[in-house]
């Protein structure tokens, strides 16, 4: 059972160990912090990119062009069926005059060319707003196919290729995130375990004496594990601090960027602490054999 004496010994020995190897310990913190910084940075970039992708997705809709000869009853029924379709958020009717006016605005200085037209060539249409949660390429294609043969419908235009590209881009970034996370995890364990291993080798005589006098394994392990945890916490705080400073500078020129919430920042430091403790346990198991 851990009592106050063991606790004081644990804290004293951990702090003493860190002080004795402050140079190597600082190097380990910087190296581990750099690895964690890469993970946090790429995660933050992915979060901001995902937000941009979601905004782009929200602008990808469906346009249903109707024939000039469509009856008003068919037009109303088409609107009702579109609104009743799963995944459809809203439907807006654009008559021929509105379509021509929009086209004129899009042409800007070249809009004068439209004055040569003797009649309006643009059809009326329904602009269908798809719910962002339903922005799936297959889903949009299903909706389009369902209305292509609808009475009075001339053409259904989708941007399914863009949706597919966005889906692929999102998948790629998630996969890269996972790979980087694994690399950082392994490198952090490697740095901490090797630092602790060197410390153990430096104090091998003290460890042997403690074993001879009957000290338990956890009594011997404790200071090393705590030292590794403190190093991990320092590395996580170091990485998050650098990222926070960089974020504030970037905000001056690039507004609207996402950053980690306070709880997420704390969770990152806790994760770094666990990595430090895990690296220490790995070194103790492999090299100390206690």
Buried (B, 14 or more C-beta within 10 A) or exposed (E): EEEEEBEEBBEEBBBEBBEEBEEBBEEBBBBBBBBBBBBBBBBBBBBBBBEEBBEBBBEBBBBBBBBEEBEEEBBEBBBEBBEEBEBBBEBEBBBBEBBBBEBBEEEEEEEEEBEEEEEBEBBBBBEBBBEBEBBBBEBBBEBBEEBEEBEBBBEBEBBBEBBBBBBEBBEEBEEEBEEBBEEBBEBBBBBBBBBBBBBBEEBEEEBEEBBEEEBEEEBBBBBBBBBBBBBBBBBBBBBBEBBEEEBEEEEEEEEEEBBBEEEBBEEBBEBBBBBBBBBBBBBBEEBBEB
